[in-house]
Every structure is written in structure tokens, then in C-alpha cells.
């Protein structure tokens, strides 16, 4: 009995970047382009003031921004990419 294998679905990678400044977010986004392709779209940056958990390591006034990258990745690649 044969099994019909279906291709693994693909999706665009969206990364949430938390940093003390937009320049750090810009540098992180540029560094990720090598693996994920060009940036397709970015959310508006917003203050990350929901918790003080990261304050000691990263500072008290953090911002967060979402970046969508253009190179599709297979869904089975996502766990390894998050490491």
C-alpha cells in the first residue's frame, strides 16, 4: 500500500524584535535578511511596557516591532529557526 506524501506548506517568516532603540531593530532586521530574504513589511514600532522582566538586561524603555521577510520557509523549518 502506497502513501501519498504532500509537500510541506510554506509561509513567510514574521519576527518580533524587542530592543532599546530602532537602530538596534534595524541592525537585527538587516542581519536576518541573509537567512530570510528581504524585508517585505514592518509594523509600526510600539513601546513594550507590559512587563519589567527584561529591564535589568536590556533597559527599561524597550520597543518592539514585527518584520515580515520575503523568502518563504517550510513550516517544519520553524522550530530550528527559533533556536
SULCORKA-V539145 format. One record per helix or strand. SS is the DSSP state (A for helix, B for strand). FROM is the first residue (numbers start at 0). LEN is the number of residues. If there is no record, write none. Layout:
BEGIN
ss=SS from=FROM len=LEN
ss=SS from=FROM len=LEN
END
This chain:
BEGIN
ss=B from=9 len=10
ss=A from=21 len=15
ss=B from=38 len=4
ss=B from=45 len=3
ss=A from=54 len=4
ss=B from=61 len=13
ss=A from=74 len=7
END
